[in-house]
Amino acid sequence: MSKEDMITSVPAAGVMEASRAMLQYQLYAIFTTPVNGMGPVFEQLDAHLAFQICLEREGVMFAAGPMWSDDEQSWAGEGMVVVRAASRQEAIAIAERDPMHKSGARSFSVRPWLINEGTTTVRLDYSSQTFTFV
């Protein structure tokens, strides 16, 4: 086994240098998990969704939604929220304001996420004022 095979992490600066020609758009992923089953999650769902809509309107929300089971047939209350924030600490403060987390219905973890690759295509039809993600 070579020395390179033994490396388990590299400094962020090395990743940034290697991807300097790419987007390098820093976001934060909030992974949220039920603490005491689905009952408390459903109790907070309306308040949580209202909070999410506020984040969206403020331009803080990048994307969010439930995470299905691996077979794509059920939901055990887990979700992911991706936010725009100046730092991980700021993303944690955003997550702490979520009614799901304030009530103790869910716990969360925050991971920095650097977007380098990918595409988004939106079709906007002016006449019907509709859009579609392609």
PyMOL CGO cylinders between C-alpha atoms (Angstrom):
from pymol import cmd
from pymol.cgo import CYLINDER

trace = [
    CYLINDER, 0.00, 0.00, 0.00, 1.43, 3.36, -0.99, 0.3, 1, 1, 1, 1, 1, 1,
    CYLINDER, 1.43, 3.36, -0.99, 1.66, 6.37, 1.30, 0.3, 1, 1, 1, 1, 1, 1,
    CYLINDER, 1.66, 6.37, 1.30, -1.08, 8.10, -0.78, 0.3, 1, 1, 1, 1, 1, 1,
    CYLINDER, -1.08, 8.10, -0.78, -3.43, 5.16, -0.16, 0.3, 1, 1, 1, 1, 1, 1,
    CYLINDER, -3.43, 5.16, -0.16, -3.09, 5.76, 3.60, 0.3, 1, 1, 1, 1, 1, 1,
    CYLINDER, -3.09, 5.76, 3.60, -4.18, 9.42, 3.44, 0.3, 1, 1, 1, 1, 1, 1,
    CYLINDER, -4.18, 9.42, 3.44, -7.60, 9.86, 5.04, 0.3, 1, 1, 1, 1, 1, 1,
    CYLINDER, -7.60, 9.86, 5.04, -8.02, 13.62, 4.60, 0.3, 1, 1, 1, 1, 1, 1,
    CYLINDER, -8.02, 13.62, 4.60, -6.40, 16.62, 2.95, 0.3, 1, 1, 1, 1, 1, 1,
    CYLINDER, -6.40, 16.62, 2.95, -6.44, 20.29, 3.93, 0.3, 1, 1, 1, 1, 1, 1,
    CYLINDER, -6.44, 20.29, 3.93, -9.30, 22.35, 2.52, 0.3, 1, 1, 1, 1, 1, 1,
    CYLINDER, -9.30, 22.35, 2.52, -6.75, 24.69, 0.94, 0.3, 1, 1, 1, 1, 1, 1,
    CYLINDER, -6.75, 24.69, 0.94, -5.50, 21.78, -1.17, 0.3, 1, 1, 1, 1, 1, 1,
    CYLINDER, -5.50, 21.78, -1.17, -9.01, 21.06, -2.43, 0.3, 1, 1, 1, 1, 1, 1,
    CYLINDER, -9.01, 21.06, -2.43, -9.54, 24.73, -3.19, 0.3, 1, 1, 1, 1, 1, 1,
    CYLINDER, -9.54, 24.73, -3.19, -6.30, 24.89, -5.13, 0.3, 1, 1, 1, 1, 1, 1,
    CYLINDER, -6.30, 24.89, -5.13, -7.06, 21.73, -7.10, 0.3, 1, 1, 1, 1, 1, 1,
    CYLINDER, -7.06, 21.73, -7.10, -10.52, 23.04, -8.03, 0.3, 1, 1, 1, 1, 1, 1,
    CYLINDER, -10.52, 23.04, -8.03, -9.60, 26.70, -8.53, 0.3, 1, 1, 1, 1, 1, 1,
    CYLINDER, -9.60, 26.70, -8.53, -11.11, 26.79, -12.05, 0.3, 1, 1, 1, 1, 1, 1,
    CYLINDER, -11.11, 26.79, -12.05, -14.45, 25.45, -10.77, 0.3, 1, 1, 1, 1, 1, 1,
    CYLINDER, -14.45, 25.45, -10.77, -17.40, 27.20, -9.12, 0.3, 1, 1, 1, 1, 1, 1,
    CYLINDER, -17.40, 27.20, -9.12, -16.27, 26.86, -5.47, 0.3, 1, 1, 1, 1, 1, 1,
    CYLINDER, -16.27, 26.86, -5.47, -19.65, 27.94, -4.09, 0.3, 1, 1, 1, 1, 1, 1,
    CYLINDER, -19.65, 27.94, -4.09, -19.76, 27.31, -0.33, 0.3, 1, 1, 1, 1, 1, 1,
    CYLINDER, -19.76, 27.31, -0.33, -23.05, 26.16, 1.20, 0.3, 1, 1, 1, 1, 1, 1,
    CYLINDER, -23.05, 26.16, 1.20, -24.02, 24.28, 4.36, 0.3, 1, 1, 1, 1, 1, 1,
    CYLINDER, -24.02, 24.28, 4.36, -26.03, 21.07, 4.53, 0.3, 1, 1, 1, 1, 1, 1,
    CYLINDER, -26.03, 21.07, 4.53, -28.16, 20.58, 7.62, 0.3, 1, 1, 1, 1, 1, 1,
    CYLINDER, -28.16, 20.58, 7.62, -29.03, 16.91, 8.18, 0.3, 1, 1, 1, 1, 1, 1,
    CYLINDER, -29.03, 16.91, 8.18, -32.03, 16.56, 10.46, 0.3, 1, 1, 1, 1, 1, 1,
    CYLINDER, -32.03, 16.56, 10.46, -33.17, 13.36, 12.22, 0.3, 1, 1, 1, 1, 1, 1,
    CYLINDER, -33.17, 13.36, 12.22, -36.16, 12.56, 14.47, 0.3, 1, 1, 1, 1, 1, 1,
    CYLINDER, -36.16, 12.56, 14.47, -35.34, 12.11, 18.15, 0.3, 1, 1, 1, 1, 1, 1,
    CYLINDER, -35.34, 12.11, 18.15, -38.49, 10.44, 19.52, 0.3, 1, 1, 1, 1, 1, 1,
    CYLINDER, -38.49, 10.44, 19.52, -40.38, 9.02, 16.55, 0.3, 1, 1, 1, 1, 1, 1,
    CYLINDER, -40.38, 9.02, 16.55, -42.75, 10.63, 14.09, 0.3, 1, 1, 1, 1, 1, 1,
    CYLINDER, -42.75, 10.63, 14.09, -45.33, 12.03, 16.56, 0.3, 1, 1, 1, 1, 1, 1,
    CYLINDER, -45.33, 12.03, 16.56, -43.26, 15.06, 17.59, 0.3, 1, 1, 1, 1, 1, 1,
    CYLINDER, -43.26, 15.06, 17.59, -42.22, 15.59, 13.96, 0.3, 1, 1, 1, 1, 1, 1,
    CYLINDER, -42.22, 15.59, 13.96, -45.85, 15.81, 12.84, 0.3, 1, 1, 1, 1, 1, 1,
    CYLINDER, -45.85, 15.81, 12.84, -46.65, 18.13, 15.75, 0.3, 1, 1, 1, 1, 1, 1,
    CYLINDER, -46.65, 18.13, 15.75, -44.03, 20.60, 14.50, 0.3, 1, 1, 1, 1, 1, 1,
    CYLINDER, -44.03, 20.60, 14.50, -44.48, 20.08, 10.75, 0.3, 1, 1, 1, 1, 1, 1,
    CYLINDER, -44.48, 20.08, 10.75, -46.63, 23.16, 10.03, 0.3, 1, 1, 1, 1, 1, 1,
    CYLINDER, -46.63, 23.16, 10.03, -44.34, 25.48, 12.01, 0.3, 1, 1, 1, 1, 1, 1,
    CYLINDER, -44.34, 25.48, 12.01, -41.27, 23.88, 10.42, 0.3, 1, 1, 1, 1, 1, 1,
    CYLINDER, -41.27, 23.88, 10.42, -42.62, 24.35, 6.88, 0.3, 1, 1, 1, 1, 1, 1,
    CYLINDER, -42.62, 24.35, 6.88, -43.52, 27.98, 7.64, 0.3, 1, 1, 1, 1, 1, 1,
    CYLINDER, -43.52, 27.98, 7.64, -39.95, 28.51, 8.88, 0.3, 1, 1, 1, 1, 1, 1,
    CYLINDER, -39.95, 28.51, 8.88, -38.58, 26.92, 5.71, 0.3, 1, 1, 1, 1, 1, 1,
    CYLINDER, -38.58, 26.92, 5.71, -40.69, 29.22, 3.54, 0.3, 1, 1, 1, 1, 1, 1,
    CYLINDER, -40.69, 29.22, 3.54, -39.33, 32.23, 5.48, 0.3, 1, 1, 1, 1, 1, 1,
    CYLINDER, -39.33, 32.23, 5.48, -35.77, 31.06, 4.80, 0.3, 1, 1, 1, 1, 1, 1,
    CYLINDER, -35.77, 31.06, 4.80, -36.64, 30.66, 1.14, 0.3, 1, 1, 1, 1, 1, 1,
    CYLINDER, -36.64, 30.66, 1.14, -38.12, 34.17, 0.91, 0.3, 1, 1, 1, 1, 1, 1,
    CYLINDER, -38.12, 34.17, 0.91, -35.09, 35.64, 2.70, 0.3, 1, 1, 1, 1, 1, 1,
    CYLINDER, -35.09, 35.64, 2.70, -32.78, 34.01, 0.15, 0.3, 1, 1, 1, 1, 1, 1,
    CYLINDER, -32.78, 34.01, 0.15, -31.12, 31.85, 2.82, 0.3, 1, 1, 1, 1, 1, 1,
    CYLINDER, -31.12, 31.85, 2.82, -32.57, 28.55, 1.56, 0.3, 1, 1, 1, 1, 1, 1,
    CYLINDER, -32.57, 28.55, 1.56, -30.84, 26.87, -1.35, 0.3, 1, 1, 1, 1, 1, 1,
    CYLINDER, -30.84, 26.87, -1.35, -32.83, 23.63, -1.25, 0.3, 1, 1, 1, 1, 1, 1,
    CYLINDER, -32.83, 23.63, -1.25, -34.59, 21.39, 1.26, 0.3, 1, 1, 1, 1, 1, 1,
    CYLINDER, -34.59, 21.39, 1.26, -36.77, 18.34, 1.54, 0.3, 1, 1, 1, 1, 1, 1,
    CYLINDER, -36.77, 18.34, 1.54, -37.41, 14.94, 3.06, 0.3, 1, 1, 1, 1, 1, 1,
    CYLINDER, -37.41, 14.94, 3.06, -35.02, 12.03, 2.66, 0.3, 1, 1, 1, 1, 1, 1,
    CYLINDER, -35.02, 12.03, 2.66, -36.78, 8.82, 1.63, 0.3, 1, 1, 1, 1, 1, 1,
    CYLINDER, -36.78, 8.82, 1.63, -35.84, 5.34, 2.76, 0.3, 1, 1, 1, 1, 1, 1,
    CYLINDER, -35.84, 5.34, 2.76, -33.28, 3.58, 0.54, 0.3, 1, 1, 1, 1, 1, 1,
    CYLINDER, -33.28, 3.58, 0.54, -36.08, 1.68, -1.23, 0.3, 1, 1, 1, 1, 1, 1,
    CYLINDER, -36.08, 1.68, -1.23, -37.84, 5.04, -1.89, 0.3, 1, 1, 1, 1, 1, 1,
    CYLINDER, -37.84, 5.04, -1.89, -41.07, 3.75, -0.33, 0.3, 1, 1, 1, 1, 1, 1,
    CYLINDER, -41.07, 3.75, -0.33, -41.26, 5.51, 3.03, 0.3, 1, 1, 1, 1, 1, 1,
    CYLINDER, -41.26, 5.51, 3.03, -40.20, 8.46, 5.14, 0.3, 1, 1, 1, 1, 1, 1,
    CYLINDER, -40.20, 8.46, 5.14, -38.80, 8.09, 8.65, 0.3, 1, 1, 1, 1, 1, 1,
    CYLINDER, -38.80, 8.09, 8.65, -38.76, 11.83, 9.36, 0.3, 1, 1, 1, 1, 1, 1,
    CYLINDER, -38.76, 11.83, 9.36, -35.26, 12.62, 8.13, 0.3, 1, 1, 1, 1, 1, 1,
    CYLINDER, -35.26, 12.62, 8.13, -34.53, 15.66, 5.99, 0.3, 1, 1, 1, 1, 1, 1,
    CYLINDER, -34.53, 15.66, 5.99, -31.83, 17.82, 4.54, 0.3, 1, 1, 1, 1, 1, 1,
    CYLINDER, -31.83, 17.82, 4.54, -31.75, 21.60, 4.35, 0.3, 1, 1, 1, 1, 1, 1,
    CYLINDER, -31.75, 21.60, 4.35, -29.06, 23.39, 2.37, 0.3, 1, 1, 1, 1, 1, 1,
    CYLINDER, -29.06, 23.39, 2.37, -28.51, 27.03, 3.34, 0.3, 1, 1, 1, 1, 1, 1,
    CYLINDER, -28.51, 27.03, 3.34, -26.42, 29.99, 2.33, 0.3, 1, 1, 1, 1, 1, 1,
    CYLINDER, -26.42, 29.99, 2.33, -24.43, 31.19, 5.32, 0.3, 1, 1, 1, 1, 1, 1,
    CYLINDER, -24.43, 31.19, 5.32, -21.18, 33.03, 5.99, 0.3, 1, 1, 1, 1, 1, 1,
    CYLINDER, -21.18, 33.03, 5.99, -19.85, 30.22, 8.20, 0.3, 1, 1, 1, 1, 1, 1,
    CYLINDER, -19.85, 30.22, 8.20, -20.68, 26.86, 9.75, 0.3, 1, 1, 1, 1, 1, 1,
    CYLINDER, -20.68, 26.86, 9.75, -21.49, 28.66, 13.01, 0.3, 1, 1, 1, 1, 1, 1,
    CYLINDER, -21.49, 28.66, 13.01, -24.03, 30.84, 11.19, 0.3, 1, 1, 1, 1, 1, 1,
    CYLINDER, -24.03, 30.84, 11.19, -25.57, 27.72, 9.59, 0.3, 1, 1, 1, 1, 1, 1,
    CYLINDER, -25.57, 27.72, 9.59, -25.83, 26.14, 13.06, 0.3, 1, 1, 1, 1, 1, 1,
    CYLINDER, -25.83, 26.14, 13.06, -27.61, 29.27, 14.33, 0.3, 1, 1, 1, 1, 1, 1,
    CYLINDER, -27.61, 29.27, 14.33, -30.07, 28.99, 11.42, 0.3, 1, 1, 1, 1, 1, 1,
    CYLINDER, -30.07, 28.99, 11.42, -30.72, 25.32, 12.23, 0.3, 1, 1, 1, 1, 1, 1,
    CYLINDER, -30.72, 25.32, 12.23, -31.24, 26.11, 15.92, 0.3, 1, 1, 1, 1, 1, 1,
    CYLINDER, -31.24, 26.11, 15.92, -34.10, 28.49, 14.98, 0.3, 1, 1, 1, 1, 1, 1,
    CYLINDER, -34.10, 28.49, 14.98, -36.05, 25.72, 13.19, 0.3, 1, 1, 1, 1, 1, 1,
    CYLINDER, -36.05, 25.72, 13.19, -39.13, 24.78, 15.27, 0.3, 1, 1, 1, 1, 1, 1,
    CYLINDER, -39.13, 24.78, 15.27, -38.27, 21.09, 14.75, 0.3, 1, 1, 1, 1, 1, 1,
    CYLINDER, -38.27, 21.09, 14.75, -34.96, 21.58, 16.52, 0.3, 1, 1, 1, 1, 1, 1,
    CYLINDER, -34.96, 21.58, 16.52, -36.16, 24.14, 19.09, 0.3, 1, 1, 1, 1, 1, 1,
    CYLINDER, -36.16, 24.14, 19.09, -38.87, 21.71, 20.23, 0.3, 1, 1, 1, 1, 1, 1,
    CYLINDER, -38.87, 21.71, 20.23, -36.53, 18.72, 20.39, 0.3, 1, 1, 1, 1, 1, 1,
    CYLINDER, -36.53, 18.72, 20.39, -38.50, 16.79, 17.73, 0.3, 1, 1, 1, 1, 1, 1,
    CYLINDER, -38.50, 16.79, 17.73, -35.35, 16.46, 15.65, 0.3, 1, 1, 1, 1, 1, 1,
    CYLINDER, -35.35, 16.46, 15.65, -31.61, 16.74, 16.15, 0.3, 1, 1, 1, 1, 1, 1,
    CYLINDER, -31.61, 16.74, 16.15, -29.30, 18.06, 13.45, 0.3, 1, 1, 1, 1, 1, 1,
    CYLINDER, -29.30, 18.06, 13.45, -25.75, 18.13, 12.19, 0.3, 1, 1, 1, 1, 1, 1,
    CYLINDER, -25.75, 18.13, 12.19, -24.23, 20.70, 9.85, 0.3, 1, 1, 1, 1, 1, 1,
    CYLINDER, -24.23, 20.70, 9.85, -21.64, 19.95, 7.18, 0.3, 1, 1, 1, 1, 1, 1,
    CYLINDER, -21.64, 19.95, 7.18, -19.95, 22.50, 4.91, 0.3, 1, 1, 1, 1, 1, 1,
    CYLINDER, -19.95, 22.50, 4.91, -20.58, 21.65, 1.24, 0.3, 1, 1, 1, 1, 1, 1,
    CYLINDER, -20.58, 21.65, 1.24, -18.54, 23.09, -1.61, 0.3, 1, 1, 1, 1, 1, 1,
    CYLINDER, -18.54, 23.09, -1.61, -20.30, 23.03, -4.96, 0.3, 1, 1, 1, 1, 1, 1,
    CYLINDER, -20.30, 23.03, -4.96, -17.83, 22.61, -7.80, 0.3, 1, 1, 1, 1, 1, 1,
    CYLINDER, -17.83, 22.61, -7.80, -19.65, 20.64, -10.49, 0.3, 1, 1, 1, 1, 1, 1,
    CYLINDER, -19.65, 20.64, -10.49, -23.20, 20.25, -11.79, 0.3, 1, 1, 1, 1, 1, 1,
    CYLINDER, -23.20, 20.25, -11.79, -25.87, 22.01, -13.80, 0.3, 1, 1, 1, 1, 1, 1,
    CYLINDER, -25.87, 22.01, -13.80, -29.33, 23.46, -13.30, 0.3, 1, 1, 1, 1, 1, 1,
    CYLINDER, -29.33, 23.46, -13.30, -31.65, 24.00, -16.22, 0.3, 1, 1, 1, 1, 1, 1,
    CYLINDER, -31.65, 24.00, -16.22, -34.94, 25.81, -15.89, 0.3, 1, 1, 1, 1, 1, 1,
    CYLINDER, -34.94, 25.81, -15.89, -37.44, 26.18, -18.73, 0.3, 1, 1, 1, 1, 1, 1,
    CYLINDER, -37.44, 26.18, -18.73, -39.57, 29.30, -18.33, 0.3, 1, 1, 1, 1, 1, 1,
    CYLINDER, -39.57, 29.30, -18.33, -42.67, 29.61, -20.52, 0.3, 1, 1, 1, 1, 1, 1,
    CYLINDER, -42.67, 29.61, -20.52, -43.67, 33.25, -20.64, 0.3, 1, 1, 1, 1, 1, 1,
    CYLINDER, -43.67, 33.25, -20.64, -47.16, 32.74, -22.06, 0.3, 1, 1, 1, 1, 1, 1,
    CYLINDER, -47.16, 32.74, -22.06, -48.31, 30.38, -19.32, 0.3, 1, 1, 1, 1, 1, 1,
    CYLINDER, -48.31, 30.38, -19.32, -46.01, 31.81, -16.66, 0.3, 1, 1, 1, 1, 1, 1,
    CYLINDER, -46.01, 31.81, -16.66, -44.88, 28.31, -15.73, 0.3, 1, 1, 1, 1, 1, 1,
    CYLINDER, -44.88, 28.31, -15.73, -41.47, 26.78, -15.24, 0.3, 1, 1, 1, 1, 1, 1,
    CYLINDER, -41.47, 26.78, -15.24, -40.02, 23.31, -15.34, 0.3, 1, 1, 1, 1, 1, 1,
    CYLINDER, -40.02, 23.31, -15.34, -36.73, 21.93, -14.07, 0.3, 1, 1, 1, 1, 1, 1,
    CYLINDER, -36.73, 21.93, -14.07, -35.14, 19.92, -16.86, 0.3, 1, 1, 1, 1, 1, 1,
]
cmd.load_cgo(trace, "trace")
